[in-house]
């Protein structure tokens, strides 16, 4: 499996905290049966799939406004 550049991921998300949150939320969705947005083998773990999806620009985030 191809290695994912950590700096590229951080640059795409803006911070390590956003990256971790996005990856964790997407991994949970994948575990619950969500469709994969990138082509990977069946033996790839959901955390790695989430990171690949973020690196490919398939996953984004929206900051909620405070009430």
C-alpha positions as CSV (number, residue, x, y, z in Angstrom):
1,X,0.0,0.0,0.0
2,X,1.3,3.5,-0.9
3,X,2.3,5.7,2.0
4,X,0.3,8.9,2.6
5,X,2.3,12.1,3.2
6,X,1.4,13.5,6.7
7,X,2.3,17.1,5.7
8,X,0.0,16.9,2.7
9,X,-2.9,15.8,4.9
10,X,-2.3,18.5,7.5
11,X,-2.1,21.1,4.7
12,X,-5.4,19.9,3.3
13,X,-7.2,20.1,6.6
14,X,-5.5,23.1,8.2
15,X,-4.4,21.3,11.5
16,X,-3.6,18.0,12.9
17,X,-6.7,18.3,15.2
18,X,-9.0,18.7,12.2
19,X,-7.3,15.8,10.4
20,X,-7.7,13.4,13.4
21,X,-11.3,14.4,13.9
22,X,-12.2,14.1,10.2
23,X,-10.4,10.7,9.9
24,X,-12.1,9.3,13.0
25,X,-15.5,10.4,11.9
26,X,-15.1,9.0,8.4
27,X,-13.6,5.7,9.8
28,X,-16.7,5.4,11.9
29,X,-19.0,6.0,8.9
30,X,-17.0,3.3,6.9
31,X,-17.3,0.9,9.8
32,X,-21.1,1.4,9.7
33,X,-21.2,0.5,6.0
34,X,-20.7,3.8,4.1
35,X,-19.5,3.4,0.6
36,X,-15.7,3.9,0.0
37,X,-14.8,6.9,-2.1
38,X,-11.4,5.6,-3.2
39,X,-10.3,2.4,-4.8
40,X,-8.5,0.2,-2.3
41,X,-8.3,-3.5,-1.5
42,X,-10.7,-5.2,0.8
43,X,-8.0,-5.8,3.4
44,X,-7.3,-2.1,4.0
45,X,-8.3,-0.8,7.4
46,X,-11.0,1.9,7.7
47,X,-8.6,4.4,9.2
48,X,-6.3,4.1,6.3
49,X,-9.2,4.4,3.9
50,X,-10.4,7.6,5.6
51,X,-6.9,9.1,5.3
52,X,-6.7,8.1,1.6
53,X,-10.1,9.8,1.0
54,X,-8.9,13.0,2.7
55,X,-5.7,13.0,0.7
56,X,-7.7,12.5,-2.5
57,X,-9.9,15.5,-1.6
58,X,-13.0,13.4,-1.4
59,X,-13.8,14.4,2.2
60,X,-14.1,18.0,3.4
61,X,-15.4,19.7,6.6
62,X,-17.7,22.5,7.5
63,X,-17.2,24.6,10.6
64,X,-20.5,25.1,12.4
65,X,-21.4,28.6,13.5
66,X,-21.7,29.1,17.3
67,X,-25.2,29.9,18.5
